[in-house]
Each structure stands twice: as C-alpha cells, then as structure tokens.
Amino acid sequence: MKSFTRQWRFLRRLRPLALAAGLACGLGTAALGQVVFHRGNDGDPETLDAHKTSTVSEAHLLRDLSEGLVIHHINGEVVPGVAESWTMSEDGKSYTFKLRANARWSNGDPVKAGDFVYSLKRIVNPATGAKYANILYPILNAEKINKSGEGATLDELGVKALDDTTLQIGLERPTPYFLELLTHQTGLPVHPASVEKFGKDFVKPENWVSNGAYTLKEFVPNSHIKMEKNKSFHDAANVQIDTILYYPASDLAAAARRFQAGELHMTTDIPADQIQQLREKLGNQVKVAPYLGTYFLIVNTAKKPFDDLRVRRALSLVIDREFIAEEIWGGTMLPAYGVIPPNIGNYGERAEADFKSVSPLDREEEAKRLLAAAGYGPGMPLRVQLRYNTTDNNRRTMIAIAEQWKVLGVETSFINTDGKTHFALLRDGGDFDIARYGWIGDYSDPQNFLFLFLSDNKGFNSGKYANPKFDALLQQGANELDLAKRAAVLREADSILATEMPWIPLMYYSSKNLVSPKLVGFQQNLRGALPTRFMSLKP
C-alpha cells in the first residue's frame, strides 16, 4: 500500500472566552454563560435526511449536525472527520480509513465502520429514492445497485468494515476527487438503530441522534432550527458555541435589517441592490468572495418549442449578462457564458458560448432571425413561463431577463415559490418551461458540473436533456486515468453544452455574507463551507 496517511493538527486550541450573560447588539443568550449563535440560512430544509437532501441550505445545517469520514475545514481544505487517517492503494482504487476511537453518537454509542457501511448501502439502495445517489457512483457497484436490475446486490457494494474502526472503500476506477466527494452530505452517516426504529421520523428532534458537533433540538418551519452542542462529540472541548439558532432568510432585505438591528450574527446572502449602501454603512462586515458555482436558467428541452436549439439560442443571445451582474447584483457576480465556473480543479480552458465577444446589436439580429426561422414573430409571439424561487435578487434578475426578451417579442409570465417547493418540483420531474437554478460544486472537478446533463441523471437533469455523444464522452472521461487526457475529453463534452445550450448560464457565483465583528474564525472559501464548530463569539 502506498501511504497517504494524514495526521492533521487542524483544530484550533482557542482559550475559552469568558462570555457575558448577554451579548451586545441585542443578541441574547439561552441561559447564563451560554454562547448563542444567531445564524441566517437560505431557507427551510425540505428534509434533514442527509440521503435525501440536495440544497445548499440543507448542507449548512448538516455540516453542524453530522460528520463524515472527512470534512471541509472552514478554510476550505479537506481534513479528517470521523477518520483520523487513511491510506490509498497503489492503483488508486481502494481507500482504507482508520476511524477515531473516541468518535461517539450523541446518545453515547460509538461511531463504527459498520455505521458507514449501513449508510452508504442505504443511500445507493433504489428503495431509498435518493436523488443524489449518483454522486457516489465511483464506489464499486454503486451505479449497478442504484439502477435496480443491473446485476448487483447491496452486499456487493464496495464498502467493508474490516473491524469497528477500519473501513475499506473500493472504487470502480481511480477517482482524483474522491476524498473531496466524501465531504458531501451523501457521505454522511445516519444512526442505524434510529433509522430502523423510527423510519422516516428519525429526523425529528425528539428522535435525532447526531455524530456531529451539534444535535437537533427544535425545528419550527418558517421560524427557526435550534441546535445544541453535542457533549459526546470527539472534539467537544474545542467547540466554543453552545447553541445555534438558524433562521430561514429568503427575504434578503429583511435579513439585512435584522443583521443591522443586531438580531443576526451572520447572513448567507445580501440583497444585491443594497450592496453599495451596506458597504458604506457596515464596512468590512460585508464579505464577498469567489464561490464555485454557476447561476442558470434550466430549459425544458423535452417540451416544445424549447426542444428547438434555435429558440434556446435566441433566448440566450439577448440576455445582457454584464448588465445583470453589475447592475442587478452590484458587481458581486461575474457574467457566465459557460457551464463550468472559474477556479475549477483538474481542468484547463473552459468551453464558452461563441457569441461572448459579439456586439449586443449583432446578437439581437441573430436572435430575431432564429426565432423567425422557428416560426415566431409579429402575430405569433413566443410565450415563456419563467419559474423561480423567491428572493429579492432572483425576482429582480427574472424581471430584467423578461424585459430583455421583449426585444424579440417574447411574452413572459412568472411563477415564484419558496425554495423548498421550487427545487422539489425540479428534482421530482415537474412541468415547467424555463426555471432558475443554481449549482454549487460539491467537489472541485468539472465532472461535478457536467454530470448534471447526463440523460439518466433523473434527480438533477431537470430539463431532460439527452445527447448520446455527451453521455459517451463523460463515460470515456470516467475511464481515463491520465488527468490531462481526461480534461481534454471533458472539454469536448463541455463544448457540446456550450453549443446546444440545454441550460442557459447567466452568472458565476460569489459568496456574500454579512458578518458581525463579534464572530471569530469566519473564513469565506470556494466551497462555501462554514461549520460552526470552527467559529466562536466575542462578548
């Protein structure tokens, strides 16, 4: 075995802060000496079952409630979680993880290698209905098992407990991003006894058993989620914050007001139309940094007339991404002409739309010609129903796009819902014309963006795009061991998307937070990973 053992000394050894009974700026404590973190979130989770989640808001919560084999440190690095060390085989197709002897569930049970075997089998089991199971397809036989009837049983999944503290995972092929993949919520363990006893109700606060830094105490929809420090957590001595109160904050203007009133220590987004005003007022409490994500419009390619490339290209041509990024989003986003964002790992030049450098007037003329050729024009307007999840930033963006489409005679109507409803409809194959979407990379590799367009990716290919050549290229890339050759294959697949535009990329994300000067340890990173356990609060 080629040793890749990593003994990290990454946890801060901060001296405990002597906290006053009440926090300044209007933030109170749950009890004398209790440190309470008031934290905004993008919205309520649809579920806290890690094997059925899919959104960033759920990921924020689960980073505090659960711990995988490896985790993202608040600086964005992959560091040990339940596994204190690991080795990789010479051929790159097997990992052996050594679990911490002192890893415990919140009820005192030891966290065992068998818990990960149970959990990984649960998520790939087709009966679970996990839409995100395909992220784990690098594991040996995971894809065959998840696509029921393809000749493999759960017992053939490439995971094995060699003993209570040793877990072995076999892969279909060497996977350069595998460790980072395991930081995702799909790799989180569930407490087997709780799942067996309570079924889907194991996620209720009264039934919840955590192996992370915090345990779930309350979930009041549209109000808050309360978490308390898990005293059984292996590094509880270095967890400085006792209680977290998460608040759903899709109304960004209201969240900004709450922050300024001292009711929140941190937000997960900022109303773009207020960014300059907030910077002037709050200074370096306004934090903006690069983020590994792309803001899209998903086009339903299985529905007429959106199955017509001429229609998709025309709609994309006239969108003024520079105006939207600068004027709507206050310069906090970058115009996007391709699917894959900058700063991606294991890649080279990204594919982008061929009209990126074409003048707006020439784009408009081409778009009009394309729509006319597709049968639309005066007397026969193209009607588009544009669906989005409700935030101030999204609403203003969708209105701007509808205004820009008017030059083509396009008539746009809107449907907006809360994020939970919006993303559930897309994930479950609901009907729509065009829908807003955002994808934040689960790991820094182009495959994590390209796999969204695989014809058999029912959980995330909401626009039902199907291209056999594209599918074949992604399979070829998966089988290519040479990283440079692999990147070239994936670039070819990327160029197909840039040409066919099954989704319309609009902007590349930045992370945008309002952060109290009382919050210590906060670090923005490309992954957007902000585990509470690495932060503390000053009195």
Buried (B, 14 or more C-beta within 10 A) or exposed (E): EEEEEBEEEBBBEEEEEEBEEEBEBEBEBEEEEBBBBBBBBBBBBBBBBBBBBBBBBBBBBBBBBBBBBBBBBBBBBBBBBBBBBBBBBEEBBBBBBBBBEEBBBBEEBBBBBBBBBBBBBBBBBEEBEBBBBBBBBBBBBBBBBBBEEEEBEBEEBBBBBEEBBBBBBBBBEBBBBBBBBBBBBBBBBBBBBBBEEBEEEBBEBEBBBBBBBBBBBEBEEEEBBBBBBBEBBBEEEBBBBBBBBBBBBBBBBBBBBBBBEBBBBBBBBBBBBBBEEBBEEBEEBBBBBBBBBBBBBBBBBEBEBBBBBBBBBBBBBBBBBEBBBBBBBBEBBBBBBBBBBEEBBBBEEBBBBEBEEBEBEEBBEBBBEBBBEBEBBEEEBBEBBBBBBBBBBBBBBBBBBBEBBEEBBBEBEEEBBBBBBBBBBBBEEBEBBBBBBBBBBBBBBBBBBBBBBBEEBBBBBBBBBBBEEBBEBBEBBBEBEEEEEBBBBBBBBBBBBBEBBBBBBBBBBBBBBBBBEBBBBBBBBBBBBBBBBBBBBBE
